[in-house]
Amino acid sequence: MGDMLKLQPFIAGHFIGKDVIVYCGGILKFRGNAKACSDGVLTLEITEDRYSHISVDSIITIQCDENSPN
C-alpha cells in the first residue's frame, strides 16, 4: 500500500487527460485516456464510453502514448 500512496498522486498530477500506455506485467498492457486516479484505482477510457479500471498496485510502468493523435 505504501507504493500506491506515492504512485497515485504522481499519476493524478502528470497523466490525467492524456493518452497513456499502462503495463502491468506479462501480456497485460492497457492503452487509453487517463480519466481519474483515486482510491487506488486508475480509470482509463479505452474507447468512447468504454472504461478499464486498473489497480494502482498492479502498475509496473505508465507512459504517454506517442502514437496517439492528441
C-alpha positions in Angstrom: 0.0 0.0 0.0 2.9 2.4 0.6 4.0 2.5 -3.1 0.4 3.2 -4.1 0.4 6.2 -1.9 3.4 7.6 -3.8 2.2 6.5 -7.3 -1.4 7.6 -7.2 -0.6 11.4 -6.7 2.1 11.1 -9.4 -0.4 9.6 -11.9 -3.1 12.2 -11.0 -0.7 15.1 -11.4 1.0 14.0 -14.6 -1.2 11.8 -16.7 -4.9 12.7 -16.2 -6.4 13.8 -19.5 -3.5 12.2 -21.5 -3.4 9.1 -23.7 -1.3 6.6 -21.9 0.0 3.0 -22.1 -0.1 1.1 -18.8 2.0 -2.0 -18.4 1.1 -4.5 -15.6 3.4 -7.4 -16.4 3.2 -10.3 -18.8 0.8 -9.6 -21.6 -1.2 -7.1 -19.6 -0.9 -3.7 -21.4 -3.7 -1.1 -21.4 -4.0 1.8 -23.8 -6.4 4.7 -23.3 -7.1 8.1 -21.9 -6.5 8.5 -18.2 -9.7 9.9 -16.8 -9.3 9.5 -13.0 -7.0 8.1 -10.3 -8.4 7.8 -6.8 -9.0 5.2 -4.1 -6.1 3.1 -5.5 -7.7 2.8 -9.0 -6.7 4.3 -12.3 -9.6 4.7 -14.8 -8.8 4.6 -18.5 -11.3 5.4 -21.3 -10.4 2.7 -23.8 -12.9 3.8 -26.5 -15.8 6.2 -26.2 -17.8 5.3 -23.1 -15.8 2.1 -22.5 -13.6 2.1 -19.5 -11.0 -0.1 -17.8 -10.2 0.2 -14.1 -6.7 -0.8 -13.1 -5.4 -1.2 -9.5 -2.6 1.2 -9.0 -0.7 -1.5 -7.0 -0.6 -3.6 -10.2 1.0 -0.9 -12.4 4.6 -1.5 -13.4 5.0 1.3 -15.9 2.9 4.1 -17.3 3.9 6.3 -20.2 2.3 8.8 -22.6 1.2 7.2 -25.8 3.4 8.6 -28.6 1.1 7.1 -31.3 -1.9 9.0 -30.0 -3.4 11.6 -32.4 -3.8 14.0 -29.5 
